[in-house]
Amino acid sequence: MERLVANSGVLYVRASLRPLSEQIKSQGSFLNFLETKIDFSEIMAPHFYGSRPFWRKRQHPNIRQTNSGALGTSIRKIEGSALSMHPSHAFVGIGPQVSRILQDHNQDKFCFAPIQELVEECDFSMLLIGCLNESPGFSTVHASQELLGLTRLHLERYLYRWDFADGDNLKTKIAPESPGCSRSFHKFYQLYRDDNNLISGDWEGISWIYIQSARNAMKVECEILTANPRFVNCGNLRCTTCSLRLY
């Protein structure tokens, strides 16, 4: 297979590094490993914390630990990386375009605003590797739901709080949205393929899927979600997102 080339040189990655431990060890780092497979000059990844349920104690942003795994943490350790200040859905990245967008991502922005803003500024590519089954889909779906106002109609948002620093003060507000469940995002895969926008394969036995154009992916997602907002539905009646929503 030919080397992949990220649109605009920007790559958004979601990954589980544990299945890639041998490859990472042999190459020295995950980024070194990626550079043997993909041409890119900037990278962005989740560095999420999760929203705080209202019944738990507040925690200062400076002492939070990401729940997004080792990828975001490893990128954050690289000199020159940028980390957004969003209370629940921070992103981390390297590169001028990515950094400029992340520096404005805080409690006044929606969770996946960097995805939407990056799509508007420059098209980019997306990789999902090492976690296809346990964490399917691409973050553009959340950005599309935001754009259509759907994330504000998830009732579970009233259970969560966003904690943020305002100078020396710690403030809290009710989460204005909840991105919610992503377990059924794999339903978009065939639609991406029909649009010639999804490539799949494996590297040394590790499966991956790749979206060449995040912009085209969001176009498809918005068309589907406009016609059928409940296209995203995991089927679990106990799911607080898929079952408790105002659409």
VOMIDO-966811 format. One line per 10 residues: number of its first residue (from 1); for each residue x negated, y negated, z negated of C-alpha. Coordinates in steps of 0.05 Angstrom, whole numbers, plus 5000, padded with zeros to 4 digits. Layout:
// VOMIDO-966811
NUM = X Y Z  ...
//
This chain:
// VOMIDO-966811
1 = 5000 5000 5000  4976 4930 5016  4960 4882 4960  5019 4842 4934  5015 4767 4942  5054 4723 4893  5094 4666 4923  5062 4598 4908  5009 4637 4871  5056 4643 4811
11 = 5071 4711 4779  5123 4723 4724  5110 4788 4687  5149 4831 4639  5111 4892 4617  5098 4944 4564  5023 4950 4557  5022 5016 4519  5031 5060 4581  4975 5019 4614
21 = 4925 5027 4558  4875 5069 4598  4878 5022 4658  4870 4961 4614  4811 4993 4578  4776 5009 4644  4787 4939 4672  4774 4901 4607  4842 4866 4604  4912 4868 4631
31 = 4899 4807 4674  4837 4840 4704  4880 4901 4720  4933 4857 4753  4881 4821 4795  4862 4888 4827  4934 4895 4851  4963 4826 4862  4938 4759 4888  4960 4705 4840
41 = 4932 4642 4808  4983 4628 4754  5021 4674 4706  5080 4668 4659  5109 4718 4610  5159 4721 4552  5136 4703 4482  5205 4710 4450  5221 4706 4376  5295 4721 4376
51 = 5350 4678 4347  5359 4680 4271  5425 4708 4245  5456 4655 4201  5452 4700 4139  5376 4706 4141  5330 4654 4110  5299 4600 4154  5228 4608 4176  5181 4553 4198
61 = 5163 4559 4273  5089 4558 4257  5091 4626 4223  5137 4663 4271  5114 4726 4305  5135 4743 4376  5179 4804 4386  5161 4810 4460  5102 4856 4450  5029 4852 4467
71 = 5033 4818 4535  5053 4750 4511  5005 4753 4453  4947 4772 4497  4960 4714 4546  4967 4666 4488  4897 4684 4465  4867 4661 4531  4835 4592 4529  4878 4541 4565
81 = 4943 4579 4559  5008 4541 4546  5063 4562 4498  5133 4531 4500  5165 4508 4435  5234 4539 4444  5261 4566 4378  5282 4634 4404  5260 4644 4477  5190 4615 4484
91 = 5147 4631 4545  5072 4632 4552  5031 4620 4614  4968 4598 4650  4964 4549 4707  4983 4476 4723  5054 4488 4749  5072 4536 4694  5041 4494 4639  5077 4431 4661
101 = 5144 4465 4655  5129 4500 4590  5107 4436 4554  5179 4410 4558  5214 4474 4537  5240 4463 4466  5305 4466 4425  5338 4416 4473  5331 4463 4532  5367 4528 4548
111 = 5332 4593 4535  5312 4610 4607  5305 4539 4632  5232 4551 4653  5255 4605 4701  5306 4559 4733  5260 4499 4735  5203 4539 4765  5249 4566 4819  5269 4495 4836
121 = 5197 4470 4837  5164 4528 4873  5186 4598 4891  5149 4652 4853  5145 4728 4847  5163 4775 4790  5135 4841 4765  5166 4892 4718  5118 4947 4697  5114 5000 4643
131 = 5184 4988 4615  5232 5001 4673  5279 5046 4634  5279 5014 4565  5281 4942 4590  5310 4939 4661  5321 4879 4705  5292 4810 4716  5299 4746 4676  5327 4708 4736
141 = 5394 4741 4718  5394 4704 4651  5375 4640 4687  5433 4650 4735  5481 4662 4678  5457 4598 4646  5465 4559 4711  5537 4584 4716  5552 4567 4643  5564 4639 4623
151 = 5513 4643 4567  5552 4589 4530  5614 4633 4532  5582 4691 4493  5615 4688 4425  5556 4719 4389  5520 4653 4396  5559 4628 4335  5523 4680 4293  5454 4653 4309
161 = 5413 4593 4290  5355 4557 4322  5302 4532 4273  5255 4478 4296  5205 4429 4268  5220 4354 4271  5157 4322 4246  5148 4349 4175  5221 4370 4170  5250 4438 4187
171 = 5317 4432 4222  5370 4481 4245  5426 4482 4295  5477 4532 4319  5452 4567 4381  5486 4532 4440  5482 4595 4481  5465 4669 4477  5432 4701 4538  5456 4768 4513
181 = 5454 4839 4539  5408 4859 4597  5418 4934 4596  5459 4933 4661  5413 4887 4700  5390 4947 4741  5456 4940 4779  5424 4884 4819  5367 4927 4845  5404 4952 4907
191 = 5426 4881 4923  5354 4858 4920  5335 4915 4966  5390 4897 5014  5360 4827 5016  5290 4857 5031  5267 4828 4965  5249 4888 4922  5187 4931 4926  5175 4991 4881
201 = 5117 5038 4870  5068 5064 4818  4997 5048 4799  4959 5107 4770  5025 5139 4751  5056 5076 4720  5121 5056 4755  5134 4983 4774  5183 4941 4812  5168 4874 4844
211 = 5211 4817 4868  5176 4776 4922  5222 4715 4917  5253 4694 4851  5290 4640 4888  5325 4690 4934  5339 4736 4874  5375 4679 4838  5415 4663 4901  5440 4735 4904
221 = 5454 4737 4829  5493 4672 4829  5536 4695 4888  5553 4760 4852  5564 4729 4783  5607 4673 4813  5653 4725 4845  5650 4773 4786  5621 4745 4721  5631 4812 4688
231 = 5587 4848 4738  5537 4850 4681  5568 4899 4633  5531 4954 4596  5596 4992 4581  5583 4997 4506  5645 4972 4470  5601 4956 4410  5558 4908 4450  5571 4839 4422
241 = 5554 4805 4487  5591 4848 4538  5652 4857 4494  5657 4788 4460  5657 4735 4515  5705 4683 4541  5703 4704 4614
//
